[in-house]
Amino acid sequence: TYCVQKPQKKFTTFMQALIELMLSVEHVEMRRMERLEQAEKNSAEQKEEVKQKLGKDEKIPIGSDEKVPELPLGTPSMVPALTRQESEKEDDQQAATRRTQDFEYDKPGDTNGILYFLGLEGSSSDYSNPALCQTRPVHVRSSPMLKSSQPNTAIVGRDAVRCVTQPVEPEASPDGYGPHFVLDFHGLMIMPTHYSLRHTVPRSSEIMRSWVFEGSTNGETWILIQEKKDCEDITKAGQWHTWECKTPPAQASNPQVDGKQIIPGYSQFRIRMTGENSSNSWHLACSGFEMYGHVTFPELTDKLTWEEEDFGRSKGMELIRYSKVMARKNSINGKWEVVRASQPLQSGRHYFEVELIERDLDMAEVYARYKKKDIIMVGIIDSKFNLSHANLRLGQPQKAWAYSSLGSTDTNSEYGEPFGSGDSIGVEVDMDVGTVEFWKNGVSQGLAYVDITGPVFPAVGLLLQSPQVKLVTKDIKKLKKE
């Protein structure tokens, strides 16, 4: 069906989509099983508490031995959220969540690489240069570029352009490195299996012949991954070529497990010229770089993340990056789009923040048109909040407790200060007494709601395409001390 509907797509694209679908289904099933295991664990703990209260010889009340009902695929579990006291007892390493993914090389210039994936910003959006897109997952540094060259960010782009550094021998350069470029992946740990380079256009001269490919975790200590001398694999303008990497030797600075050194990968990579190019000069000419291998994404130590599954957000919301950033993907249609967190709040005190990040869109006229209207709502929603409802405003007609960008709530039109892109909105929820208090950039706006009953989910509603929203959980005890 996919091939018939979109005949222009190649078979490899179809296979990639199929694999992504299979992985998605597997991910949902794994999450369902994890929730069932957690529910069974909670049930066992509750039964043990009952036993202790009644005594060893007493019978357990009828119904306490009932099995936990199996949840339908994709149904969110109502497992109680951990209180702050309980969470403090957990080991930080166990609490941290790491997501990994393998990127397998197919052919030079394919779309299977890590940089291409990052250019999609972790979603199904159109590709853009990962050094220039919304979330800037890659930062490029280099030796000085020629005035006639494109910016060094073109090194990680997909367009064949003229991208050339100034010529300087290593001995004569201020840092002693000579012509080079560095890619910083901001915490992603990558163990490369292959890397690709593409020569610039329009000239078939100044082709790199000798270089080293290095990795680092801090930008100071560099580990040699591969060295090339007098390499003639690239022969013409705009040509891609790919080289296989061998795992570098273990270093003493890397962690050890059972006496064995483990290399999780590198977060920064460098290509450094070590000899003259094909034109006997020290110009580093490169108009494309791609890498493949095993990626470990940053630790998500916060308890809350945006729900990745479809049941946790309306159709107009999309994941931007690693379940931490969400944005509205469709154009203005006068309707609200909502995303909720992955975990409900049922008891205890909780604090989370929503960072409002301006997107690189021309929104001046739109903001002016909506100047007197709510465009952002931050708060909590009832567990029965219907994300398929025609009206998704966080308030009437559905059950929600929110703070709007005009500074109002459903019960107080003059509750707090207005807010917008660039602000951070904090939400303090005390499920034990049923209250909600909002904060703007660290300043309390006062008590907003009382008599809240759970379970509830942290949520955000957006009326426009900007800003995008990032969810952050913070330690409420530490905040109170500060």
VEXDREN-2710 file (C-alpha; in Angstrom, 1 decimal):
% VEXDREN-2710
k/r/px/py/pz
1/THR/0.0/0.0/0.0
2/TYR/2.8/2.4/0.9
3/CYS/4.5/1.8/-2.5
4/VAL/1.3/2.3/-4.4
5/GLN/0.4/5.5/-2.7
6/LYS/3.9/6.9/-2.9
7/PRO/5.6/5.4/-5.9
8/GLN/8.2/8.0/-5.9
9/LYS/9.6/6.6/-2.6
10/LYS/12.4/4.1/-2.9
11/PHE/12.1/0.6/-1.6
12/THR/14.7/1.3/1.0
13/THR/12.5/4.1/2.4
14/PHE/9.6/1.7/2.6
15/MET/11.8/-0.8/4.5
16/GLN/13.0/1.9/6.9
17/ALA/9.4/3.0/7.6
18/LEU/8.5/-0.7/8.2
19/ILE/11.3/-1.2/10.6
20/GLU/10.4/2.0/12.5
21/LEU/6.8/0.8/12.8
22/MET/8.0/-2.6/14.1
23/LEU/10.3/-0.9/16.7
24/SER/7.4/1.4/17.7
25/VAL/5.1/-1.6/18.3
26/GLU/7.8/-3.3/20.3
27/HIS/8.4/-0.2/22.4
28/VAL/4.7/0.1/23.3
29/GLU/4.6/-3.6/24.3
30/MET/7.7/-3.2/26.4
31/ARG/6.2/-0.2/28.2
32/ARG/3.0/-2.1/28.8
33/MET/4.8/-5.0/30.3
34/GLU/6.8/-2.6/32.5
35/ARG/3.6/-1.0/33.8
36/LEU/2.1/-4.4/34.5
37/GLU/5.2/-5.5/36.5
38/GLN/5.1/-2.2/38.4
39/ALA/1.4/-2.7/39.2
40/GLU/2.0/-6.3/40.3
41/LYS/4.8/-5.1/42.6
42/ASN/2.6/-2.4/44.1
43/SER/-0.2/-5.0/44.6
44/ALA/2.3/-7.3/46.4
45/GLU/3.5/-4.5/48.7
46/GLN/-0.1/-3.6/49.5
47/LYS/-0.9/-7.2/50.4
48/GLU/2.2/-7.4/52.6
49/GLU/1.0/-4.2/54.5
50/VAL/-2.4/-5.8/55.1
51/LYS/-0.8/-9.0/56.4
52/GLN/1.3/-6.9/58.9
53/LYS/-1.8/-5.1/60.1
54/LEU/-3.9/-8.2/60.5
55/GLY/-1.3/-10.5/61.8
56/LYS/0.3/-13.6/60.3
57/ASP/-2.6/-15.9/61.2
58/GLU/-5.3/-13.6/60.0
59/LYS/-7.0/-14.1/56.6
60/ILE/-6.4/-11.6/53.9
61/PRO/-9.6/-9.7/53.0
62/ILE/-11.5/-11.0/50.0
63/GLY/-10.3/-9.5/46.8
64/SER/-6.7/-8.8/47.9
65/ASP/-5.4/-11.8/46.0
66/GLU/-7.0/-10.8/42.8
67/LYS/-4.7/-10.7/39.8
68/VAL/-3.9/-7.3/38.3
69/PRO/-6.0/-7.0/35.2
70/GLU/-4.1/-7.0/31.9
71/LEU/-4.2/-3.6/30.3
72/PRO/-5.1/-3.2/26.6
73/LEU/-2.3/-2.3/24.4
74/GLY/-1.6/1.4/24.6
75/THR/-3.6/2.0/27.7
76/PRO/-1.9/4.3/30.2
77/SER/-1.4/2.7/33.6
78/MET/-2.7/4.4/36.7
79/VAL/0.4/3.3/38.8
80/PRO/0.8/5.9/41.6
81/ALA/3.6/8.4/41.0
82/LEU/6.5/8.1/43.4
83/THR/6.5/10.6/46.2
84/ARG/9.7/12.7/46.7
85/GLN/10.6/10.7/49.8
86/GLU/10.3/7.4/47.9
87/SER/12.2/8.7/44.9
88/GLU/15.1/9.9/47.1
89/LYS/15.7/6.3/48.2
90/GLU/16.2/5.2/44.6
91/ASP/19.7/4.9/43.2
92/ASP/20.4/7.7/40.8
93/GLN/21.8/5.3/38.2
94/GLN/18.6/3.2/38.3
95/ALA/16.4/6.2/38.1
96/ALA/18.2/7.5/35.0
97/THR/16.8/6.4/31.7
98/ARG/19.0/5.9/28.6
99/ARG/17.7/5.4/25.1
100/THR/20.0/3.8/22.6
101/GLN/19.8/3.3/18.8
102/ASP/21.9/1.8/16.1
103/PHE/22.4/3.5/12.8
104/GLU/23.6/1.1/10.1
105/TYR/25.5/2.1/7.0
106/ASP/24.0/1.3/3.6
107/LYS/25.8/3.4/1.0
108/PRO/27.6/6.8/0.7
109/GLY/25.2/9.7/1.0
110/ASP/22.3/7.5/2.3
111/THR/19.7/8.7/4.9
112/ASN/20.5/6.1/7.5
113/GLY/23.1/8.2/9.4
114/ILE/23.1/9.9/12.7
115/LEU/23.4/13.4/11.4
116/TYR/20.5/12.9/9.0
117/PHE/18.4/11.6/11.9
118/LEU/19.3/14.6/14.1
119/GLY/18.3/16.8/11.2
120/LEU/14.8/15.4/11.5
121/GLU/14.9/16.5/15.1
122/GLY/13.8/13.1/16.3
123/SER/10.4/13.3/14.5
124/SER/8.9/12.9/11.1
125/SER/9.4/16.6/10.2
126/ASP/11.3/17.7/7.1
127/TYR/15.0/17.4/7.2
128/SER/17.1/20.5/8.0
129/ASN/20.8/21.0/8.7
130/PRO/21.3/19.7/12.3
131/ALA/23.6/22.6/13.1
132/LEU/20.9/25.1/12.1
133/CYS/17.6/23.5/12.9
134/GLN/15.3/24.3/15.9
135/THR/17.0/22.3/18.6
136/ARG/20.6/22.6/17.3
137/PRO/21.6/19.1/18.3
138/VAL/25.1/19.5/16.7
139/HIS/27.5/22.4/17.1
140/VAL/30.3/22.8/14.5
141/ARG/33.7/24.4/15.3
142/SER/36.6/24.7/12.9
143/SER/39.8/26.5/12.0
144/PRO/39.1/29.8/10.1
145/MET/37.2/29.5/6.9
146/LEU/38.0/31.2/3.6
147/LYS/36.0/34.4/2.9
148/SER/34.6/32.8/-0.3
149/SER/33.5/29.7/1.6
150/GLN/30.1/28.8/3.0
151/PRO/29.9/28.7/6.8
152/ASN/31.4/25.7/8.6
153/THR/27.9/24.5/9.4
154/ALA/27.7/23.4/5.7
155/ILE/30.0/20.5/6.7
156/VAL/27.1/18.7/8.3
157/GLY/24.5/19.7/5.7
158/ARG/23.2/17.7/2.7
159/ASP/23.9/20.3/0.0
160/ALA/27.1/20.1/-2.0
161/VAL/28.7/23.6/-1.7
162/ARG/32.1/25.1/-1.5
163/CYS/33.2/24.8/2.1
164/VAL/36.9/25.3/2.6
165/THR/39.1/26.4/5.5
166/GLN/42.0/28.8/5.3
167/PRO/45.4/27.1/4.6
168/VAL/47.7/26.8/7.6
169/GLU/50.2/24.2/8.5
170/PRO/49.9/22.6/12.0
171/GLU/53.2/24.0/13.1
172/ALA/52.1/27.5/12.1
173/SER/48.6/27.4/13.6
174/PRO/47.9/29.0/17.0
175/ASP/46.5/25.8/18.5
176/GLY/49.0/23.5/16.7
177/TYR/46.2/21.5/15.1
178/GLY/46.2/22.9/11.6
179/PRO/43.0/22.7/9.4
180/HIS/40.3/20.9/11.2
181/PHE/36.6/20.8/12.2
182/VAL/34.9/19.5/15.3
183/LEU/31.4/18.3/15.8
184/ASP/29.9/18.5/19.3
185/PHE/26.8/16.4/19.9
186/HIS/25.8/17.9/23.2
187/GLY/25.9/14.8/25.4
188/LEU/25.0/12.1/22.9
189/MET/27.5/9.3/23.3
190/ILE/28.4/7.8/19.9
191/MET/30.5/4.7/19.1
192/PRO/31.1/5.0/15.4
193/THR/31.2/2.1/13.0
194/HIS/31.5/4.1/9.8
195/TYR/32.0/7.7/8.8
196/SER/31.6/9.5/5.4
197/LEU/33.1/12.6/3.8
198/ARG/32.1/14.4/0.7
199/HIS/34.4/16.7/-1.3
200/THR/33.3/20.2/-2.1
201/VAL/32.0/21.6/-5.4
202/PRO/32.7/22.7/-8.1
203/ARG/36.4/21.9/-8.1
204/SER/38.0/18.4/-8.2
205/SER/41.1/19.9/-6.6
206/GLU/42.1/20.4/-3.0
207/ILE/40.9/16.9/-2.1
208/MET/42.0/15.7/1.4
209/ARG/44.6/12.9/1.3
210/SER/45.9/12.7/4.9
211/TRP/43.9/13.1/8.1
212/VAL/43.0/11.7/11.5
213/PHE/39.5/11.0/12.8
214/GLU/39.4/11.5/16.5
215/GLY/36.9/11.3/19.4
216/SER/36.6/13.0/22.7
217/THR/34.2/13.2/25.7
218/ASN/35.4/16.6/26.9
219/GLY/36.9/18.4/23.9
220/GLU/40.4/18.3/25.5
221/THR/41.6/14.7/25.4
222/TRP/41.3/13.3/21.9
223/ILE/41.4/9.5/21.1
224/LEU/42.6/8.4/17.7
225/ILE/39.8/6.4/15.9
226/GLN/41.4/6.2/12.4
227/GLU/44.3/7.7/10.5
228/LYS/44.6/8.0/6.7
229/LYS/47.8/8.7/4.8
230/ASP/47.9/9.5/1.1
231/CYS/44.3/8.3/0.7
232/GLU/43.0/8.5/-2.9
233/ASP/39.5/7.1/-2.3
234/ILE/37.9/10.5/-3.3
235/THR/38.8/11.6/-6.8
236/LYS/36.2/14.3/-7.9
237/ALA/34.0/17.2/-6.8
238/GLY/30.9/16.3/-4.7
239/GLN/31.9/12.7/-4.3
240/TRP/31.0/10.8/-1.1
241/HIS/33.2/8.0/0.4
242/THR/32.7/6.0/3.5
243/TRP/35.3/4.3/5.8
244/GLU/34.8/1.6/8.4
245/CYS/36.0/2.4/11.9
246/LYS/37.6/-0.1/14.3
247/THR/36.9/0.2/18.0
248/PRO/39.8/2.2/19.6
249/PRO/41.8/0.7/22.4
250/ALA/40.4/1.1/25.9
251/GLN/41.7/4.1/27.8
252/ALA/42.6/4.3/31.5
253/SER/40.1/7.1/32.0
254/ASN/37.1/5.0/30.9
255/PRO/34.9/3.3/33.5
256/GLN/35.4/-0.3/34.5
257/VAL/32.8/-3.0/35.0
258/ASP/34.0/-6.3/36.5
259/GLY/37.5/-5.3/35.8
260/LYS/36.8/-4.7/32.1
261/GLN/37.1/-1.3/30.6
262/ILE/33.9/0.0/28.9
263/ILE/33.9/2.6/26.2
264/PRO/30.4/4.2/25.9
265/GLY/31.5/6.3/23.0
266/TYR/32.3/9.9/22.4
267/SER/30.3/13.2/22.3
268/GLN/32.7/15.1/20.1
269/PHE/34.5/14.2/16.9
270/ARG/37.3/15.9/15.0
271/ILE/38.7/15.6/11.4
272/ARG/42.2/17.0/11.4
273/MET/44.4/17.3/8.3
274/THR/47.9/15.9/8.8
275/GLY/49.3/16.4/5.3
276/GLU/48.8/18.5/2.1
277/ASN/45.8/17.9/-0.1
278/SER/45.8/16.8/-3.7
279/SER/46.8/20.4/-4.8
280/ASN/49.7/20.4/-2.4
281/SER/48.1/23.0/-0.1
282/TRP/46.7/23.0/3.4
283/HIS/43.1/23.9/2.5
284/LEU/40.6/21.5/4.2
285/ALA/37.7/21.2/1.7
286/CYS/34.7/19.3/2.9
287/SER/31.0/19.7/2.0
288/GLY/29.5/16.7/3.9
289/PHE/30.0/14.5/6.9
290/GLU/28.0/11.6/8.1
291/MET/28.5/9.0/10.8
292/TYR/27.0/5.6/11.7
293/GLY/27.1/3.4/14.8
294/HIS/25.7/3.0/18.2
295/VAL/24.2/6.1/19.9
296/THR/23.3/6.4/23.6
297/PHE/21.1/9.4/24.1
298/PRO/21.4/11.7/27.2
299/GLU/20.3/10.4/30.5
300/LEU/16.8/11.5/31.4
301/THR/17.1/11.6/35.2
302/ASP/13.9/13.6/35.6
303/LYS/10.8/11.6/36.6
304/LEU/8.5/13.2/34.1
305/THR/8.7/13.3/30.3
306/TRP/6.2/14.1/27.7
307/GLU/4.2/11.0/26.7
308/GLU/5.7/9.6/23.5
309/GLU/2.7/7.5/22.6
310/ASP/-0.3/8.8/20.6
311/PHE/-2.7/8.4/23.5
312/GLY/-0.8/11.1/25.4
313/ARG/-1.1/14.0/23.0
314/SER/-3.5/15.4/20.4
315/LYS/-2.9/14.9/16.7
316/GLY/-1.4/18.3/16.2
317/MET/1.5/17.9/18.7
318/GLU/4.8/16.3/17.8
319/LEU/7.9/15.2/19.6
320/ILE/10.9/17.3/18.8
321/ARG/13.7/15.8/20.9
322/TYR/14.1/12.8/23.2
323/SER/10.7/13.1/24.9
324/LYS/11.7/16.4/26.5
325/VAL/10.5/19.0/23.9
326/MET/7.1/19.1/22.2
327/ALA/5.7/21.5/19.6
328/ARG/2.6/22.1/17.6
329/LYS/3.2/20.9/14.1
330/ASN/0.2/22.1/12.1
331/SER/-0.7/25.6/11.1
332/ILE/-3.2/27.9/12.8
333/ASN/-6.7/26.5/12.8
334/GLY/-8.2/28.1/15.9
335/LYS/-8.1/24.9/17.9
336/TRP/-6.0/24.0/20.9
337/GLU/-3.4/21.1/20.8
338/VAL/-2.4/19.4/24.0
339/VAL/0.3/17.1/25.3
340/ARG/0.4/15.5/28.7
341/ALA/3.3/13.9/30.8
342/SER/4.0/10.2/30.8
343/GLN/3.3/9.7/34.5
344/PRO/0.3/10.6/36.6
345/LEU/0.4/12.4/40.0
346/GLN/-1.7/10.8/42.7
347/SER/-0.1/11.6/46.1
348/GLY/2.6/13.7/47.6
349/ARG/4.0/17.1/46.6
350/HIS/5.4/17.6/43.1
351/TYR/7.0/20.4/41.2
352/PHE/7.7/20.6/37.5
353/GLU/8.6/23.4/35.1
354/VAL/7.7/24.1/31.4
355/GLU/10.3/26.0/29.5
356/LEU/8.8/28.0/26.6
357/ILE/11.3/28.1/23.8
358/GLU/10.7/30.4/20.8
359/ARG/10.8/28.7/17.4
360/ASP/12.6/30.1/14.4
361/LEU/9.4/31.2/12.7
362/ASP/8.0/34.6/11.6
363/MET/5.4/35.0/14.2
364/ALA/5.2/38.8/14.6
365/GLU/1.9/39.3/12.8
366/VAL/0.4/36.2/14.4
367/TYR/1.3/37.4/17.9
368/ALA/-0.2/40.8/17.1
369/ARG/-3.4/39.2/16.0
370/TYR/-3.7/37.0/19.1
371/LYS/-2.5/39.7/21.5
372/LYS/-5.6/39.6/23.6
373/LYS/-6.2/35.8/23.5
374/ASP/-4.8/32.9/25.4
375/ILE/-2.2/31.1/23.3
376/ILE/-0.5/29.0/26.0
377/MET/-1.9/27.1/29.0
378/VAL/0.2/25.2/31.5
379/GLY/-1.1/23.1/34.3
380/ILE/-2.6/19.7/35.1
381/ILE/-5.5/17.7/33.5
382/ASP/-7.7/15.0/34.9
383/SER/-6.9/11.4/33.9
384/LYS/-10.1/11.2/32.0
385/PHE/-9.3/14.3/29.9
386/ASN/-10.2/13.4/26.3
387/LEU/-7.4/14.3/23.9
388/SER/-9.7/13.6/20.9
389/HIS/-12.3/16.1/22.1
390/ALA/-13.2/19.0/19.7
391/ASN/-12.4/21.5/22.4
392/LEU/-9.0/20.9/24.1
393/ARG/-8.7/24.1/26.0
394/LEU/-7.3/23.3/29.5
395/GLY/-10.5/24.2/31.4
396/GLN/-14.2/24.0/30.6
397/PRO/-15.7/21.9/29.3
398/GLN/-13.2/19.3/30.4
399/LYS/-11.6/18.9/33.8
400/ALA/-8.3/20.8/34.1
401/TRP/-6.5/23.3/36.3
402/ALA/-4.3/25.7/34.3
403/TYR/-2.5/29.1/34.1
404/SER/-2.9/30.9/30.8
405/SER/-0.5/33.2/29.0
406/LEU/-2.8/36.2/29.7
407/GLY/-2.1/35.7/33.4
408/SER/-5.5/34.2/34.3
409/THR/-7.1/31.0/35.5
410/ASP/-10.6/29.7/35.1
411/THR/-11.5/31.0/38.5
412/ASN/-9.5/34.3/38.5
413/SER/-9.1/36.5/35.5
414/GLU/-6.3/38.5/37.2
415/TYR/-4.5/35.7/38.9
416/GLY/-0.9/36.4/37.9
417/GLU/1.5/38.0/35.4
418/PRO/1.2/37.3/31.6
419/PHE/3.8/35.0/30.1
420/GLY/5.2/33.9/26.8
421/SER/8.2/32.6/24.9
422/GLY/11.4/32.7/26.9
423/ASP/9.6/32.3/30.2
424/SER/9.7/29.3/32.5
425/ILE/6.4/28.3/34.2
426/GLY/6.6/26.2/37.4
427/VAL/3.7/24.2/38.7
428/GLU/3.6/23.1/42.4
429/VAL/1.0/20.3/43.0
430/ASP/0.2/19.0/46.5
431/MET/-2.0/16.0/45.9
432/ASP/-2.2/15.3/49.7
433/VAL/-4.1/18.6/50.4
434/GLY/-5.4/19.2/46.8
435/THR/-3.7/22.5/45.9
436/VAL/-2.0/24.0/42.8
437/GLU/0.4/27.0/42.8
438/PHE/2.1/28.5/39.8
439/TRP/5.4/30.2/39.4
440/LYS/6.8/32.4/36.7
441/ASN/10.6/32.5/36.3
442/GLY/11.0/31.4/39.9
443/VAL/8.5/33.9/41.4
444/SER/5.3/32.5/43.0
445/GLN/2.0/33.8/41.5
446/GLY/0.1/32.6/44.5
447/LEU/-2.3/29.7/45.2
448/ALA/-4.4/29.1/42.2
449/TYR/-6.6/26.1/42.9
450/VAL/-7.9/24.0/45.9
451/ASP/-9.8/20.7/46.3
452/ILE/-7.8/19.0/43.5
453/THR/-8.4/15.2/43.3
454/GLY/-6.2/12.8/41.3
455/PRO/-4.9/11.2/39.4
456/VAL/-3.8/14.1/37.3
457/PHE/-1.2/14.6/34.5
458/PRO/1.0/17.6/33.9
459/ALA/0.0/19.1/30.6
460/VAL/0.4/22.0/28.2
461/GLY/-2.0/23.5/25.6
462/LEU/-0.8/25.4/22.6
463/LEU/-2.9/27.5/20.2
464/LEU/0.0/28.5/17.9
465/GLN/3.1/26.9/16.4
466/SER/5.4/28.8/18.7
467/PRO/6.7/28.4/21.3
468/GLN/7.8/24.8/21.7
469/VAL/7.7/23.4/25.3
470/LYS/10.3/21.5/27.4
471/LEU/9.3/19.6/30.5
472/VAL/11.6/19.6/33.5
473/THR/11.1/18.0/37.0
474/LYS/12.9/19.6/40.0
475/ASP/13.4/18.6/43.6
476/ILE/10.8/20.5/45.6
477/LYS/12.7/20.2/48.9
478/LYS/15.7/21.9/47.3
479/LEU/13.6/24.6/45.8
480/LYS/12.0/25.4/49.1
481/LYS/15.4/25.7/50.8
482/GLU/16.5/28.1/48.1
END
